Amino acid sequence: MKVKKPEWKEFEIAVTNFIKALDPEAKVTHDAMIPDKDTGTPRQRDVWIETKVSKLFSLQILVSCKRYKTKLNQQHMDAFIGELLSSGAQKGVIYSYSGFTKPALEKAKARGISCCRLYQGEPADIPEVLNFHAYLMTPVFHFWAAWLEVIEDQPQTLGELFALNMLNQERMPIKLLDLILSKHAEKRARVRSNAQQTGSLPKKWIESISLPSPNTGGDMLTIEFGGDWDFFEATLEGYLLNGTYEFTDGEFHGEQSFPEVHHSGPQPGSHWRGIEALPNDIDKELSIGVLYGSTDSIKKHLLNSSEQTIQNVSEILKNT
């Protein structure tokens, strides 16, 4: 039977793990035995950090973890200051499960001590809700195919068309469906790369494939596919989650949790509202997210349309 650790021990371990995640290059030791600066006698320290500033200057940090039911007061801070001096650490950090009194925070600030509270799986109560107005662009895939001449035994459905054997750029055999998906992925990657390099928003695009006629030498079948964009807006309410709030400086280090965006579409989430176009006066760098979709979702929708006849196809897929 596994013995449950005391709550104070679990708190120390949680703080240790969080600090390790913040700085993977630092040496973080839980329940360390560090010699007393004055007597040389080894003394227990909750968490001991050895790191470097600018990867050059060595820094030792003492972290004390207090899982009390009440806020830490000025007397608790005095005790930690004594512990800090005897440890020889250059920096002191104290984590309190229940927070700090105002005099304790004033004492800590005067002594350069960071006072923190850890949040695990719960929204931080300081600061409050984060509001963020955002816009989202989601991909719309278009597909169109038409016969330009009639020949004997030509495919009648999309399924039969997708099964045709073709040659790719390396002159290797490939099914027409896989050729469409390959060309789509290549074009989408170029559109995405161009948007990232120029700092602009991705544009509408079109790609095509033609099947040559064995009779006339011209095109027998033309296929066009491409991408456009739907637009959404939302005011997202997020929370500070799984991190630590530093009372001394008023800063939060950790995760920000916002409502989930559905990548499988076509609706990115109930909190998003569809709009006709993006406003002209928004900060495009900070306020607009772009989803590019996946080849897997497009393949699924194309296969679901296998029974459609080619002459009736106009737009068979619109998905995120």
Residue, then its C-alpha position, 0 to 999 in steps of 0.5 A: m500500500k502506497v503511503k500518502k506524503p504529508e501535505w507539506k511535503e507534497f507542497e515542497i515537491a510541487v514547488t521544486n517541480f515548478i522551478k525545474a520547469l522554469d529553468p531546465e538548466a538550473k540545478v534544483t535540489h529538494d530537501a537539500m543539506i547545505p552547510d551553515k555559513d557560520t558553523g559549517t554544520p549541514r542544515q536542511r533547506d526545503v529547495w536549493i537552486e544553483t544557477k547562472v545569470s547570463k550563463l556566466f555568474s553563479l547564483q545560489i537561491l534558497v527557497s522556503c516552502k510554508r504550507y500553513k493554514t494562515k498567512l505568513n506574518q512579519q515574524h515568519m519573515d524575520a525567521f526566514i531572513g535569519e535562515l537566508l543569512s546562515s545559508g550563504a545564498q545570494k537570493g531568497v524566495i519564500y512560497s506560502y500556501s495561504g499568502f502573506t500579511k501586508p507587514a510581511l510583504e513590506k518586510a520582504k520587499a525591503r530585504g529583496i525577498s520574493c514572496c510567492r504563491l503556487y497555483q496548481g490546476e486552479p485559476a490564480d485569484i491574483p490577478e483576476v480574469l484576463n480579457f483578450h479580444a481576438y480574431l481567427m482565420t479558419p481555412v475553407f477548402h474548395f474543390w471543383a472538377a469537370w470533363l472537357e471532353v467525353i471518352e469511353d469508360q471515363p470515371q463518373t464518380l469522384g471515387e472512381l476519379f480519385a482512384l486513377n493512377m497518375l505520376n508525381q513530379e518524380r515520375m513515380p506512380i501515385k493515386l489522383l487523390d494522393l496527388i491532390l493532397s500532396k499538392h494541397a499540402e505543398k501549396r498550403a506550406r508555401v502560403r504559410s511560410n510567405a505569411q510568416q516571412t512577410g508578416s502579412l495575413p495568408k491570402k486566398w489560393i488556387e491550384s489545378i491538375s489537368l488530365p491530357s486527352p489521348n485523342t486531341g492532345g489537349d486537356m480532357l479533365t480539369i481539377e481545381f482546388g484551393g483555400d479561402w478563409d472564414f473569419f471569426e471574432a471573440t472576447l476570450e476570458g482566460y485565467l492564470l493557471n499552473g504557475t506562481y504569483e510573485f507578490t513582491d513584484g506583482e508578476f505571474h510566471g506560468e500558464q495562461s488558460f483560455p477557452e479551447v479552439h476547435h481545430s476540426g471545425p467548421q466552427p472553432g468554438s461556441h464563443w466565436r462569432g462569424i464575421e464577414a471580414l477582418p476590421n482594418d484597424i486591428d493589430k494584426e500581429l497580436s490579435i489574429g490567429v490563423l488555423y491552416g487545417s490538416t490534410d487528414s481532414i481534407k482526405k476524410h471529406l473527399l472520401n465521404s464525397s466519393e459517390q458524387t458524380i463529377q458533372n455535379v461537383s461544384e464545391i464539395l468541401k468546406n472545413t477547418 
